[in-house]
Amino acid sequence: MGGMDIDWNRQLVDQLDHHWNVQLRPRLDGLTDDEYFWEPVPGAWSVRPREQAVTPMAVGGGDLVIDYAVPEPAPPPVTTIAWRLGHIIVGVLGARVAAHFAGPPVDYEEFHYAGSAAGALEQLDAGYAAWLAGVRGLGADGLARPCGPAEGDYADLPLASLVLHINREVIHHGAEISLLRDLYRRRGA
């Protein structure tokens, strides 16, 4: 295979886009509000009205907040589909689109979390489309540039490392959401 040129940008995009189109996004079709907010155990972290927050650090810019704590409790809390979608939309995709692809500022404190499954899926689709468009436009030079100070431990690493991390995060949390949907459908059985 000597001398074979590999389009790493395309490989990174295809890895996530294949998972998104074949596995994750189809599993989210038909998500109901009951599933979105379902708490599989008492005290689960979720997205909820501010006055119902179960953590003292719950944050959000609108009527709804996401339960949050620093440091994270040990063991980590069980979270709802709403919480996991909020994490992907804000912390995984939105903040990175803002930091690397000139997207609008996004952070947990000011974000307006969706009050419905349909609203959250619209936010997710928009965040995913912006992330994928940004990554597609990087090319070899963009993938090689350092992530910069917005990325903490990733600051000195090439942006390709961050892209791989985001791919893992979307796949990981997407699998958790899929499992929660399976558990919701079989609750009480």
C-alpha positions in Angstrom: 0.0 0.0 0.0 3.0 2.3 -0.3 2.3 5.7 -1.6 -1.5 5.5 -1.2 -3.0 8.9 -0.4 -5.7 8.8 2.3 -8.2 11.6 2.6 -8.3 11.8 6.4 -10.9 14.5 6.3 -13.3 12.3 4.4 -12.5 9.3 6.7 -13.3 11.3 9.8 -16.5 12.8 8.3 -17.6 9.4 7.0 -17.1 7.7 10.3 -19.6 9.9 12.1 -21.9 10.5 9.2 -22.4 6.8 8.6 -23.1 6.2 12.3 -25.5 9.1 12.3 -27.5 8.1 9.2 -27.5 4.4 9.6 -27.7 3.9 13.4 -28.2 6.9 15.6 -30.6 9.3 13.9 -33.1 6.6 12.8 -33.2 5.4 16.4 -34.4 8.8 17.4 -37.4 8.9 15.0 -40.7 8.9 16.9 -39.2 10.1 20.2 -42.0 11.1 22.4 -42.1 13.8 25.1 -42.7 11.1 27.7 -39.5 9.2 26.6 -37.6 12.5 26.4 -38.3 13.4 30.1 -38.6 9.8 31.5 -36.6 9.4 34.7 -35.5 5.7 34.9 -34.5 6.1 38.6 -35.5 8.6 41.3 -33.2 11.7 41.3 -32.1 11.3 37.7 -30.6 14.4 36.1 -32.7 15.9 33.4 -33.9 19.1 31.7 -36.7 20.6 33.7 -38.3 23.8 34.9 -35.9 25.8 37.0 -37.9 25.4 40.2 -37.8 21.6 39.9 -34.0 21.3 39.5 -32.5 18.5 41.5 -29.0 20.0 41.6 -27.9 23.3 43.1 -26.0 24.3 40.0 -28.7 23.7 37.4 -28.2 26.1 34.5 -30.0 27.4 31.4 -31.0 30.6 29.8 -34.7 30.0 29.6 -37.5 28.5 31.6 -35.8 25.1 31.5 -32.5 24.2 33.1 -30.2 21.2 32.9 -29.2 19.5 36.1 -25.4 20.0 36.7 -22.8 19.9 39.4 -19.0 20.4 39.6 -17.4 18.2 40.6 -19.7 15.5 39.2 -20.9 13.2 42.0 -19.4 9.7 42.4 -20.9 7.6 41.2 -22.1 9.7 38.2 -25.9 10.3 38.1 -28.3 8.5 35.9 -29.5 11.0 33.2 -32.6 11.2 31.0 -32.7 11.3 27.3 -33.4 15.1 27.6 -30.2 15.5 29.6 -28.1 13.5 27.2 -29.5 15.3 24.2 -28.8 18.6 25.9 -25.2 17.5 26.5 -24.7 16.6 22.9 -26.4 19.7 21.6 -24.5 22.1 23.8 -21.3 20.6 25.1 -20.4 18.2 22.4 -21.5 20.0 19.2 -22.6 23.6 19.9 -19.6 24.8 21.9 -17.2 23.2 19.3 -19.0 24.8 16.4 -18.8 28.1 18.1 -15.1 27.7 19.0 -13.9 26.3 15.6 -16.4 27.1 12.9 -17.6 30.6 13.7 -21.0 29.4 15.0 -23.0 31.4 17.5 -21.8 31.3 21.1 -23.2 28.3 23.0 -22.8 27.3 26.6 -24.8 25.4 29.3 -25.5 28.6 31.3 -27.3 30.6 28.5 -28.7 27.8 26.3 -32.5 27.6 25.9 -33.2 23.9 26.4 -36.0 22.3 24.4 -39.3 21.6 26.3 -40.2 18.8 23.9 -38.6 15.9 22.1 -39.4 17.4 18.7 -37.7 20.7 19.7 -34.6 18.9 21.0 -34.3 16.9 17.8 -34.5 20.1 15.8 -31.6 21.5 17.9 -29.7 18.3 17.6 -30.1 18.2 13.8 -29.0 21.8 13.5 -26.0 21.3 15.7 -25.0 18.1 13.9 -25.3 19.8 10.4 -23.1 22.7 11.5 -20.5 20.4 13.0 -20.3 18.2 10.0 -20.1 21.2 7.6 -17.3 22.6 9.6 -15.4 19.4 9.7 -15.9 18.8 5.9 -14.3 22.2 5.3 -11.2 21.6 7.3 -9.0 19.8 4.8 -5.6 18.5 5.7 -4.2 21.8 6.9 -7.3 22.4 9.1 -7.0 19.0 10.7 -3.4 19.5 11.5 -3.8 22.9 13.2 -3.7 23.0 17.0 -7.1 23.0 18.7 -6.3 26.1 20.7 -7.0 27.3 24.3 -10.8 26.7 24.0 -10.2 23.0 24.2 -8.2 22.7 27.5 -6.4 19.4 27.4 -6.7 19.3 23.6 -5.2 22.8 23.1 -1.9 21.6 21.7 -3.2 18.6 19.9 -4.2 18.7 16.2 -7.9 19.4 15.5 -8.1 15.9 14.1 -7.8 14.7 17.7 -10.8 16.8 18.7 -12.8 15.5 15.7 -12.1 11.9 16.8 -13.2 12.8 20.3 -16.4 14.4 19.1 -17.1 11.3 17.0 -16.6 9.1 20.1 -18.9 11.4 22.2 -21.7 11.4 19.7 -21.5 7.6 19.3 -21.2 7.0 23.0 -24.1 9.2 24.1 -26.2 8.2 21.2 -25.8 4.5 22.3 -26.9 5.5 25.8 -30.0 7.3 24.4 -30.8 4.2 22.4 -30.6 2.0 25.4 -32.8 4.4 27.4 -35.4 4.2 24.6 -35.2 0.3 24.8 -35.6 0.4 28.6 -38.5 2.9 28.4 -40.4 0.6 25.9 -39.9 -2.4 28.3 -40.5 -0.6 31.6 -42.9 -2.6 33.8 -42.5 -5.7 31.7 
